[in-house]
């Protein structure tokens, strides 16, 4: 059994408490039993927390601040972990598929394109022939992770790709004094990609094409700060990169909480992101199912471990500007009335 004085668990679970503006549309019959979650929230010590966004929260967990434009240096951190040795201002320029209609373009795929290394290399080489005239070079770290290294920081504000899947991209296009120049360049790349042999082959096979690049995550490499995490469990590639950049052990989520409790000590973070996409798709039924799954697979076993004194504290970070801390003592606050989940969920207003 793990010594409870040496194990402190934090669960970063953005989307657990919304914002879910259409929860009121569900009847009581549509809502499963959330007793365990409601008791935990009602009995926890609740304090303010700076994390209010799923993407920015990944950096805040390591004390990394955004630059003057509001961008976080995802590109610089990821290229460092991938040992690309890009020393200047670094910008992600990732391959994506945009689906256009009469009024908008929706980002359909990024990692789900499943580019192989050969396809990616062919595309990068063709794009670089065009970028050469602008003094730019695209560098591939992984088939879906492409980078531009710039001698000076552009006056550009971007939107993080991980937050935009299935979103209309128009409100999220690059902004700032340099935006017009970069949009022109990206339009030229789109034209180049339109009839590229790789895309022709993919289309013939019924696969999504790479029809654009998405610019995001620009910045210089930050200082490697001291962090208190001893272990991180996540299925998210960006959080994994942040952990490795800070020399923190990172692994995929375990199959069960029991595995986690057996193998951990110190301050441990694990990251559950299943509640996010239903919120972005404004699907309250899928969101309710994701919250129910979190309660059954993760929260209930963690609460049981806390009651058994297998660790000393459980902290929930749902990215709503608060942290919810539980100990064996707080779990015994039977006199605190259990508030229904709808009372805890932010409506986003």
Number of C-alpha atoms within 10 A of each C-alpha: 9 14 12 17 13 13 19 19 25 20 20 24 22 25 29 29 21 24 20 22 15 14 20 11 9 12 8 9 6 10 15 11 12 15 14 15 21 19 19 21 22 22 23 21 14 15 10 10 14 14 22 17 16 20 18 19 20 21 19 17 18 18 12 18 14 16 13 9 14 15 19 27 24 23 27 27 26 26 26 17 17 15 10 14 11 18 14 16 19 27 27 28 24 23 25 23 20 25 15 12 8 5 7 12 16 17 19 18 19 22 13 11 18 14 19 11 13 11 15 20 16 13 19 18 15 15 19 17 12 16 16 11 9 9 9 16 19 21 20 22 16 16 19 20 19 22 27 21 23 19 11 11 14 16 13 19 22 21 21 18 20 13 14 18 18 16 17 18 18 11 9 14 15 21 17 12 12 13 17 13 9 16 15 11 14 17 13 15 19 16 12 16 21 15 13 17 13 18 19 15 13 17 13 10 9 9 13 20 23 25 19 22 20 24 26 26 26 33 26 23 19 13 9 12 12 11 13 13 20 17 20 22 21 20 16 16 11 18 23 21 20 21 26 17 19 17 16 18 14 20 15 14 17 13 9 11 16 13 11 17 18 11 10 18 19 17 16 20 20 20 20 20 18 19 24 20 18 19 21 17 13 16 14 20 14 16 25 21 16 20 20 20 14 19 21 15 13 16 21 16 16 22 21 12 19 21 16 12 17 20 25 20 22 23 19 22 24 26 24 23 13 16 23 21 20 21 19 18 13 16 17 11 14 11 7 12 11 16 15 16 17 15 10 14 17 16 15 10 6
